[in-house]
Amino acid sequence: MTITMQTLFWTGAAVVLYAYIGYPILLIVLACLHQIATDILFAAGRKERRHRSDRKTLSVSLVFAAHNEAAVIAEKMRNTAALVYPSKNFEVLIGCDGCTDETAQLARLAGLPNCRVLEFPERSGKPALLNRLVPEAHGDLVVFCDANTMMMPNAIERLVRHFASPEVGCVCGELRLLCPDGKMQNEGAYWRYETFLKFLESRLNMLVGANGGLFAIRRELFQPLPQHAIIDDFLIAMQIRATGKRVLYDPEAVACETAADVAQEFRRRVRIGAGNFYALQYTWRMLNPVAGLIALAYWSHKILRWSVPFAIGLSLLASVMLAFKPFYATCLCAAATLAGLTAFQHLLVRAGRSNRLLSIPYYFFSMNLALLLGLVRCLRGTQTLAWTPTVRAEVLRAKGAGA
């Protein structure tokens, strides 16, 4: 009995330790070896560091879906107008998904050249809407973003430059969160940790998924999204990766978005969690080692990460059964302490404050709880495809002023 419980404890602990510590170390080692190999090939004159561009200006279609975004659509149109890219090679497609407010009217009122606003009276959800919008696009490249995402003026140029290489099929940018007052939100250690992993995975051609706030693809590589594509950005990127094209991450292609409140952010994570499990039925082939390093990334950064809530539960259960041993009793005390610190950080966040050190266990706990709830929704089939727009800071202020 004791040996069985110890095995269960260390099995669960191994999953957690590898997913969050072992895998990053492995990425660092692989990145170092890759850099050494690249330098050797360059020195031997067998490989170029830069792909030679034919300097052809690729045409771009900026596509985004909107549902009742009247609070931000005017700002979005001003932001789009400020993007630096040749107007003759740039168009904008806006899909209004069952809007009941003035989103479409305000978008047209902006008078943006080469802009089409397509209204769909019945709400179908973002995946179905993208399936309708992309075939309407004329650009060589399609850039996806959200209605509440504001791009830096050079963001399109930063994304497009990578497509000089025919090997590249998708490039995702960097999404930065802003506080309601417009100031940059302090990035916690966990966010920087995830960004670091994404950077290494991109360098090693093993990036899994894209950031829905800003990413670009070759239009001819787009495949219609399946019915249950809750996380469309992940599926689009993985579909392109399955064709053998590279998926890259460019931290210099920057977009900003106002952060949601704690409750909204948690609901978003639960939705993403459900979408992750739905996506498995369409991307499981990428788990085959034959797929290459992308399979390692998918197993390590996704599948094992999604297994962490169960691994933690397994280790905690074993610790309870082995609490008569000092080591396992200490583990239980440590877990209880982290739970208490997480609860304290939650109170701080709700009060508009935060502690950088406590943000690590806080995000770890909330993310894994969201994954667990997402799995429940997936199994019960209760996750809807339609998204709910974030309550913007401007709207909250207006309500407060009118109260």
Backbone hydrogen bonds, N-H to C=O, Kabsch-Sander energy under -0.5 kcal/mol:
donor,donor_aa,acceptor,acceptor_aa,energy
5,M,1,M,-2.3
6,Q,2,T,-2.3
7,T,3,I,-2.2
8,L,4,T,-2.2
9,F,5,M,-2.5
10,W,6,Q,-2.5
11,T,7,T,-2.0
12,G,8,L,-2.3
13,A,9,F,-2.5
14,A,10,W,-2.2
15,V,11,T,-1.7
16,V,12,G,-1.9
17,L,13,A,-2.9
18,Y,14,A,-2.5
19,A,15,V,-2.3
20,Y,16,V,-1.9
21,I,17,L,-2.2
22,G,17,L,-2.4
23,Y,18,Y,-3.4
25,I,21,I,-1.8
26,L,22,G,-2.3
27,L,23,Y,-2.5
28,I,24,P,-2.2
29,V,25,I,-2.2
30,L,26,L,-2.6
31,A,27,L,-2.7
32,C,28,I,-2.2
33,L,29,V,-2.3
34,H,30,L,-2.5
35,Q,31,A,-2.3
36,I,32,C,-2.2
37,A,33,L,-2.5
38,T,34,H,-2.4
39,D,35,Q,-2.4
40,I,36,I,-2.3
41,L,37,A,-2.4
42,F,38,T,-2.3
43,A,39,D,-2.6
44,A,40,I,-2.0
45,G,42,F,-1.2
46,R,41,L,-2.7
47,K,41,L,-0.8
53,S,51,H,-0.6
58,L,56,K,-0.8
60,V,89,N,-3.3
61,S,141,L,-2.5
62,L,60,V,-0.6
62,L,91,E,-3.0
63,V,61,S,-0.6
63,V,143,V,-3.1
64,F,93,L,-1.9
66,A,95,G,-2.7
72,V,69,E,-1.6
73,I,69,E,-2.1
76,K,72,V,-2.5
77,M,73,I,-2.2
78,R,74,A,-2.0
79,N,75,E,-2.5
80,T,76,K,-2.3
81,A,77,M,-2.2
82,A,78,R,-1.1
83,L,80,T,-1.4
84,V,153,P,-3.1
85,Y,83,L,-1.0
89,N,86,P,-1.7
90,F,87,S,-1.4
91,E,60,V,-2.1
92,V,114,N,-2.5
93,L,62,L,-3.2
94,I,116,R,-2.6
95,G,64,F,-2.2
95,G,93,L,-0.5
96,C,94,I,-0.6
96,C,118,L,-3.0
97,D,66,A,-2.8
97,D,95,G,-0.8
98,G,96,C,-1.2
98,G,120,F,-2.7
106,L,102,E,-2.6
107,A,103,T,-2.1
108,R,104,A,-2.2
109,L,105,Q,-2.3
110,A,106,L,-1.0
111,G,108,R,-1.8
115,C,112,L,-0.8
116,R,92,V,-2.9
118,L,94,I,-3.2
118,L,116,R,-0.6
119,E,117,V,-0.6
120,F,96,C,-2.5
126,K,385,L,-0.6
129,L,125,G,-1.9
130,L,126,K,-2.7
131,N,127,P,-1.9
132,R,128,A,-0.9
132,R,129,L,-0.6
133,L,129,L,-2.2
134,V,130,L,-2.4
136,E,133,L,-1.4
137,A,133,L,-0.6
137,A,134,V,-1.7
140,D,59,S,-0.7
141,L,59,S,-2.3
142,V,217,I,-2.6
143,V,61,S,-2.6
143,V,141,L,-0.5
144,F,142,V,-0.6
144,F,215,F,-3.4
145,C,63,V,-1.4
146,D,213,G,-0.7
147,A,65,A,-0.6
149,T,146,D,-1.5
150,M,148,N,-0.5
150,M,256,C,-3.0
151,M,149,T,-0.5
152,M,254,V,-2.5
155,A,152,M,-2.3
158,R,154,N,-2.3
159,L,155,A,-1.9
160,V,156,I,-2.8
161,R,157,E,-1.8
162,H,159,L,-1.0
163,F,160,V,-1.7
164,A,161,R,-1.2
165,S,162,H,-1.5
168,V,165,S,-1.5
169,G,246,R,-2.6
170,C,246,R,-1.7
171,V,216,A,-2.4
172,C,248,L,-2.7
173,G,214,L,-2.9
174,E,253,A,-3.3
175,L,173,G,-0.5
176,R,174,E,-0.6
176,R,255,A,-2.9
178,L,257,E,-2.8
179,C,183,K,-3.4
182,G,179,C,-2.6
185,Q,177,L,-2.4
192,R,188,G,-1.9
193,Y,189,A,-2.2
194,E,190,Y,-2.1
195,T,191,W,-2.2
196,F,192,R,-2.2
197,L,193,Y,-1.9
198,K,194,E,-2.2
199,F,195,T,-2.2
200,L,196,F,-2.1
201,E,197,L,-2.7
202,S,198,K,-2.2
203,R,199,F,-1.9
204,L,200,L,-1.8
205,N,202,S,-1.3
206,M,201,E,-3.1
209,G,207,L,-0.7
212,G,210,A,-0.7
214,L,211,N,-1.8
215,F,144,F,-1.9
216,A,171,V,-3.0
217,I,142,V,-2.2
218,R,169,G,-1.6
219,R,140,D,-2.4
221,L,218,R,-1.8
222,F,219,R,-1.6
229,A,226,P,-1.4
230,I,228,H,-2.1
232,D,230,I,-1.0
235,L,231,I,-1.7
236,I,232,D,-2.8
237,A,233,D,-2.0
238,M,234,F,-2.3
239,Q,235,L,-2.6
240,I,236,I,-1.9
241,R,237,A,-2.5
242,A,238,M,-1.9
243,T,239,Q,-0.6
243,T,240,I,-1.1
244,G,241,R,-1.6
245,K,240,I,-1.2
246,R,167,E,-3.4
248,L,170,C,-2.7
250,D,172,C,-2.7
253,A,250,D,-1.5
254,V,252,E,-1.1
255,A,174,E,-2.6
256,C,150,M,-3.4
257,E,176,R,-2.2
259,A,178,L,-3.2
265,E,261,D,-2.6
266,F,262,V,-2.1
267,R,263,A,-2.1
268,R,264,Q,-2.2
269,R,265,E,-2.0
270,V,266,F,-2.2
271,R,267,R,-2.2
272,I,268,R,-2.4
273,G,269,R,-2.7
274,A,270,V,-2.4
275,G,271,R,-2.3
276,N,272,I,-2.4
277,F,273,G,-1.5
278,Y,274,A,-2.0
279,A,275,G,-2.4
280,L,276,N,-0.8
281,Q,278,Y,-1.1
282,Y,279,A,-1.7
283,T,279,A,-1.3
284,W,280,L,-1.2
286,M,283,T,-1.9
287,L,284,W,-1.8
288,N,285,R,-1.3
291,A,288,N,-2.7
292,G,289,P,-1.9
295,A,292,G,-1.5
296,L,292,G,-0.8
297,A,293,L,-2.2
298,Y,294,I,-2.5
299,W,295,A,-2.6
300,S,296,L,-2.6
301,H,297,A,-3.1
302,K,297,A,-0.6
302,K,298,Y,-1.0
303,I,298,Y,-2.5
304,L,299,W,-2.9
306,W,302,K,-3.1
307,S,303,I,-1.0
308,V,304,L,-0.6
308,V,305,R,-1.1
310,F,307,S,-0.6
311,A,307,S,-2.2
312,I,308,V,-3.0
313,G,309,P,-1.9
314,L,310,F,-2.3
315,S,311,A,-2.3
316,L,312,I,-2.7
317,L,313,G,-2.3
318,A,314,L,-2.2
319,S,315,S,-2.2
320,V,316,L,-2.2
321,M,317,L,-1.9
322,L,318,A,-1.4
323,A,320,V,-1.2
325,K,322,L,-2.4
329,A,325,K,-2.1
330,T,326,P,-2.3
331,C,327,F,-1.8
332,L,328,Y,-1.9
333,C,329,A,-2.0
334,A,330,T,-2.5
335,A,331,C,-2.4
336,A,332,L,-2.3
337,T,333,C,-2.3
338,L,334,A,-2.4
339,A,335,A,-2.1
340,G,336,A,-2.0
341,L,337,T,-2.4
342,T,338,L,-2.3
343,A,339,A,-2.1
344,F,340,G,-2.0
345,Q,341,L,-2.4
346,H,342,T,-2.1
347,L,343,A,-1.7
348,L,344,F,-1.9
349,V,345,Q,-2.7
350,R,346,H,-2.3
351,A,347,L,-1.2
352,G,349,V,-1.8
353,R,348,L,-3.3
359,S,355,N,-1.3
360,I,356,R,-0.5
360,I,357,L,-1.0
362,Y,358,L,-1.8
363,Y,359,S,-2.6
364,F,360,I,-2.0
365,F,361,P,-2.6
366,S,362,Y,-2.7
367,M,363,Y,-2.3
368,N,364,F,-1.7
369,L,365,F,-2.3
370,A,366,S,-2.2
371,L,367,M,-2.0
372,L,368,N,-2.0
373,L,369,L,-2.4
374,G,370,A,-2.5
375,L,371,L,-2.2
376,V,372,L,-1.8
377,R,373,L,-2.2
378,C,374,G,-2.3
379,L,375,L,-2.7
380,R,376,V,-2.2
381,G,377,R,-1.3
382,T,377,R,-1.9
383,Q,377,R,-0.7
384,T,382,T,-0.5
392,R,390,T,-0.8
396,L,392,R,-2.1
397,R,393,A,-2.3
398,A,394,E,-2.2
399,K,395,V,-2.4
400,G,396,L,-2.1
401,A,397,R,-2.2
402,G,398,A,-1.7
403,A,399,K,-0.7
